[in-house]
Amino acid sequence: MDKAELALVFTAGNSETSTFGFRNMLSRIWTDAELHVEVAGLRTETATITATPVGTSADDFVLREDSVSALTAENYLARAKYDRTLRPRLYAFGTGGWDRNVFAGIENRYNAAGGMGNIWRDREDFRFRTDYGISVTHQIPTVGDEVTFPGLRLSADLMRKLSGSTTLTHLTIAEENLDETDDFRLDSLTALAVAMNDHLALQVSLKFLFDNVASFVEADLISPLTGLPVGVLVPVQADKFDTLFNVALVVNF
């Protein structure tokens, strides 16, 4: 089973913006095992157009337009998870992945985890499971040194059919850095999909990212006298919260 999501947004005029988002979930389900492979990404580029009149008088000038483009959002992830049923309500799992979020100070982050989980409900219209394990993370920040640390991992996975055409899904993954216990991370995705036919659905989703010890990013130092950059980059801590709201067309294969 494969589910692909695609979101495109374009604006034009005094400012130009292009946003491209995608997510693909490939799943293979056997009698006593499941494999899920996910890739996702978001990229937003904004161009600001400045119109400058150039001439000698109010009646004698030409309009010169300058456009400056900048990348304003970018994050990607790839991960896989394998579950193996041991008993009717007990399973073992292994998972690994990679993600990048430069605007949150993460150049590359690699993560692997393993542990046990419980299947609380497993019906066609209602599925809920939780798992618990240990993890290891190797993180390469945009500013600062690389770090590798062990952690604890908790996750909850929910699927609920609200009607014949409407499905609610929710996935939360929480990780605790055992080397620096203040470093707690949360990755939560809630989605509501309405099927239009057997293969197409319209979906709205809300992704919430939280990092209690956010990484550092580089920012221009601004002169207090002129209000302009002085040509020096300084490290500043990124925001702890990232929120992404998305409307996408979903294709089920």
C-alpha positions as CSV (number, residue, x, y, z in Angstrom):
1,M,0.0,0.0,0.0
2,D,1.3,3.4,-0.9
3,K,0.0,6.9,0.0
4,A,1.3,10.0,-1.6
5,E,0.6,13.6,-0.6
6,L,1.3,16.7,-2.7
7,A,0.8,20.4,-1.9
8,L,1.7,23.3,-4.2
9,V,1.2,27.0,-3.6
10,F,2.2,29.9,-5.9
11,T,1.7,33.6,-5.6
12,A,2.7,36.4,-8.0
13,G,2.6,40.2,-8.2
14,N,4.4,42.5,-5.8
15,S,5.8,39.5,-4.1
16,E,6.3,36.0,-5.5
17,T,6.1,32.9,-3.3
18,S,6.4,29.2,-4.2
19,T,5.8,26.4,-1.8
20,F,6.3,22.7,-2.6
21,G,5.4,20.0,-0.1
22,F,5.3,16.2,-0.4
23,R,4.9,13.1,1.8
24,N,4.9,9.5,0.8
25,M,4.2,6.6,3.0
26,L,4.9,3.1,1.7
27,S,3.5,0.2,3.9
28,R,3.8,-3.5,3.7
29,I,1.7,-5.6,6.1
30,W,2.1,-9.3,6.7
31,T,0.2,-11.6,9.1
32,D,2.7,-10.9,12.0
33,A,4.8,-8.0,10.8
34,E,4.6,-4.5,9.3
35,L,7.0,-2.3,7.5
36,H,6.5,1.5,7.0
37,V,8.8,3.7,5.0
38,E,8.2,7.5,5.0
39,V,9.8,10.4,3.1
40,A,8.6,14.0,3.3
41,G,9.7,17.5,2.5
42,L,8.8,21.1,2.5
43,R,10.4,24.0,0.6
44,T,9.3,27.6,0.4
45,E,11.0,30.4,-1.6
46,T,10.0,34.0,-1.5
47,A,10.9,36.8,-4.0
48,T,10.5,40.4,-3.1
49,I,10.1,42.8,-6.0
50,T,11.1,46.4,-5.5
51,A,10.0,49.1,-8.0
52,T,12.4,52.1,-8.1
53,P,11.7,55.2,-10.3
54,V,14.9,56.4,-12.0
55,G,14.9,59.8,-13.8
56,T,15.3,63.6,-13.6
57,S,11.7,64.7,-12.7
58,A,8.2,63.5,-11.8
59,D,7.4,63.5,-15.5
60,D,10.6,62.0,-16.8
61,F,11.5,58.7,-15.3
62,V,11.6,54.9,-15.9
63,L,10.6,52.3,-13.5
64,R,13.3,49.8,-12.6
65,E,12.2,46.5,-10.9
66,D,14.6,44.5,-8.8
67,S,13.8,41.0,-7.4
68,V,15.5,39.4,-4.5
69,S,14.8,35.7,-3.8
70,A,15.3,34.0,-0.5
71,L,14.7,30.5,0.9
72,T,12.3,31.0,3.8
73,A,11.5,27.4,4.8
74,E,13.0,24.0,4.2
75,N,12.9,20.7,6.0
76,Y,13.1,17.1,4.9
77,L,12.9,13.7,6.5
78,A,13.2,10.0,5.7
79,R,12.5,7.1,8.1
80,A,11.5,3.5,8.3
81,K,9.9,1.4,11.0
82,Y,9.5,-2.4,11.3
83,D,7.1,-4.0,13.8
84,R,7.1,-7.7,14.6
85,T,4.2,-9.2,16.5
86,L,5.3,-11.4,19.4
87,R,2.0,-12.0,21.1
88,P,-1.6,-10.8,20.2
89,R,-1.0,-7.4,21.9
90,L,2.8,-7.2,22.1
91,Y,5.3,-6.4,19.4
92,A,9.0,-5.6,19.0
93,F,10.1,-2.7,16.7
94,G,13.2,-1.2,15.1
95,T,13.3,2.2,13.4
96,G,15.8,4.5,11.8
97,G,15.8,7.8,10.0
98,W,17.3,11.1,8.9
99,D,16.0,14.6,9.0
100,R,17.1,18.2,8.1
101,N,15.7,21.5,9.2
102,V,18.2,24.2,8.5
103,F,16.0,27.0,9.8
104,A,15.8,25.2,13.2
105,G,19.6,24.8,13.2
106,I,19.7,21.1,12.1
107,E,22.0,20.4,9.1
108,N,21.6,16.6,9.5
109,R,20.2,14.4,12.2
110,Y,20.4,10.6,12.2
111,N,18.4,8.5,14.6
112,A,18.0,4.7,15.3
113,A,15.8,3.1,18.0
114,G,14.4,-0.2,19.1
115,G,12.1,-1.6,21.8
116,M,8.7,-3.0,22.5
117,G,5.1,-1.9,22.0
118,N,1.5,-2.7,22.8
119,I,-1.4,-3.0,20.4
120,W,-4.5,-1.6,22.3
121,R,-6.9,-1.7,19.4
122,D,-6.5,-3.2,15.9
123,R,-9.8,-3.0,14.0
124,E,-10.6,-1.7,10.5
125,D,-12.2,1.4,11.9
126,F,-10.0,2.0,15.0
127,R,-6.3,1.3,15.5
128,F,-4.2,2.4,18.5
129,R,-0.7,1.3,19.5
130,T,2.1,2.7,21.7
131,D,5.7,1.7,21.9
132,Y,8.7,2.4,24.1
133,G,12.4,2.0,23.4
134,I,16.0,3.2,23.6
135,S,17.6,5.3,20.8
136,V,20.8,6.8,19.6
137,T,21.1,10.1,17.8
138,H,23.9,11.7,15.8
139,Q,23.2,15.4,15.3
140,I,25.1,17.8,13.0
141,P,24.0,21.4,13.7
142,T,24.4,24.4,11.4
143,V,26.3,26.1,14.2
144,G,28.5,24.2,16.7
145,D,29.9,20.8,17.1
146,E,28.5,17.4,16.1
147,V,27.0,15.4,19.0
148,T,26.0,11.7,19.5
149,F,23.8,10.8,22.5
150,P,21.6,8.0,23.8
151,G,17.9,8.5,24.5
152,L,14.5,7.2,25.5
153,R,11.8,7.0,22.9
154,L,8.0,6.9,23.3
155,S,5.4,7.0,20.5
156,A,1.7,6.7,20.0
157,D,0.0,5.9,16.7
158,L,-3.8,6.3,16.2
159,M,-6.2,5.8,13.3
160,R,-9.9,6.4,13.7
161,K,-12.5,6.3,10.9
162,L,-15.1,9.0,11.7
163,S,-17.4,8.0,8.8
164,G,-17.2,6.0,5.6
165,S,-15.2,8.8,3.9
166,T,-13.5,10.6,6.8
167,T,-10.4,9.3,8.6
168,L,-8.4,10.8,11.5
169,T,-4.8,9.9,12.1
170,H,-2.3,11.0,14.7
171,L,1.3,10.1,15.4
172,T,3.4,11.4,18.2
173,I,7.1,10.6,18.8
174,A,8.8,11.9,22.0
175,E,12.5,11.5,22.7
176,E,14.6,12.3,25.8
177,N,18.3,13.0,25.6
178,L,19.9,10.9,28.4
179,D,23.2,12.9,28.2
180,E,21.3,16.3,28.6
181,T,17.9,15.6,30.2
182,D,16.7,19.1,29.5
183,D,16.9,18.2,25.8
184,F,13.4,16.8,25.2
185,R,12.0,16.6,21.6
186,L,8.5,16.1,20.3
187,D,7.3,15.3,16.8
188,S,3.5,15.3,16.4
189,L,1.4,14.9,13.2
190,T,-2.4,15.1,13.1
191,A,-4.3,14.6,9.8
192,L,-7.9,14.6,8.7
193,A,-8.6,13.0,5.3
194,V,-11.9,13.1,3.3
195,A,-12.1,10.5,0.5
196,M,-13.4,11.7,-2.8
197,N,-13.2,8.2,-4.4
198,D,-11.2,5.0,-3.9
199,H,-7.9,6.6,-4.8
200,L,-8.1,10.3,-4.1
201,A,-8.7,12.2,-0.9
202,L,-8.3,15.8,0.4
203,Q,-6.4,16.1,3.6
204,V,-5.6,18.8,6.1
205,S,-2.8,18.2,8.6
206,L,-1.0,20.0,11.5
207,K,2.6,19.1,12.3
208,F,4.0,20.3,15.6
209,L,7.7,20.1,16.4
210,F,9.1,21.0,19.8
211,D,12.8,21.0,20.9
212,N,13.3,22.2,24.5
213,V,17.0,22.9,23.9
214,A,16.8,24.4,20.4
215,S,19.9,24.5,18.2
216,F,21.7,27.7,17.2
217,V,21.4,29.5,13.8
218,E,23.4,32.4,12.3
219,A,21.9,35.8,12.0
220,D,23.1,39.2,10.7
221,L,24.3,41.6,13.4
222,I,22.3,44.9,13.0
223,S,23.8,48.3,13.9
224,P,21.7,50.1,16.5
225,L,22.6,53.4,14.8
226,T,21.7,52.7,11.2
227,G,19.4,49.7,11.5
228,L,21.5,47.9,8.8
229,P,23.6,44.8,8.8
230,V,27.2,45.3,9.7
231,G,28.5,42.3,7.8
232,V,28.9,40.0,10.9
233,L,27.0,36.8,11.6
234,V,26.4,35.9,15.2
235,P,24.9,32.7,16.7
236,V,21.3,33.0,18.1
237,Q,19.1,30.2,19.5
238,A,16.3,29.1,17.2
239,D,12.7,29.0,18.4
240,K,11.7,25.9,20.4
241,F,8.4,25.5,18.4
242,D,7.8,24.8,14.7
243,T,4.2,24.5,13.4
244,L,3.3,23.4,9.8
245,F,-0.3,23.5,8.5
246,N,-0.8,21.8,5.2
247,V,-3.7,21.1,2.8
248,A,-2.8,18.3,0.3
249,L,-4.2,16.0,-2.3
250,V,-3.7,12.4,-1.3
251,V,-3.3,9.6,-3.8
252,N,-3.7,6.0,-2.6
253,F,-2.3,3.2,-4.6
